[in-house]
Amino acid sequence: MTTSSPNKATVVLVHGAWADGSSWRRVIRVLQKHDIAVVAVQNPTSSLADDVAATRLALASIDGPVVLAGHSWGGTVITEAGNDPKVKALVYVAAFAPDVGQSTGDQVAAHAAPPGLSGVSDDGTGHLKMSVESWIENVAQDLPVEDARILAAIQPPLGLATFGDKVSQAAWADRPSWYIVSTEDRAVSVDLQRELASRMKARTTELTASHVSLLSLPEAVAEVILEAVTQVSAG
């Protein structure tokens, strides 16, 4: 079981679609330098229920308070999984945050489609993939091209029905939340991000970054998570 001091929060990180837990690696490095216990969830990205189950499994291994952070699709996951009583704060990074009875797809449809969606295609097996070109131009445009190509190469498929799965409980409704907006995001609507941050009354930080600020500006992302850890650990 993962443990820290009785009041010091553990950080649990939930990745987005077409990614895995290693997408948090640069943020993890910063958090660990601050002696913060960190767990990165490996979601199957096959359905909301499956990803929530994987996150709850990680939460079950932790003794003590948790700061739960989600990137992109991971925001929907933490909105549902974050109802665990161990979770004391939520951090959303360019992330979705549906309300009760709402899906990620509902939030996508509420705003003009960002350029990145043009690179998404059905692979014919009930899964979605992101094109290499869109990774380079729309998802990770502030990373070196070779890094964007690696992200495209290692991407897992996303279940086709995932964006239609609806949230049954919204953890942000009764927990302190932080939100990091990526102002240069071409994968998730910037207007949507600002709208969600306002709705949940989150402490909001705006970064001049692509959708993957956790890779391009890891220190800035970690700083926000550390702020949440400090508040939770102080009680």
Disulfide bonds with the S-S distance in Angstrom:
none
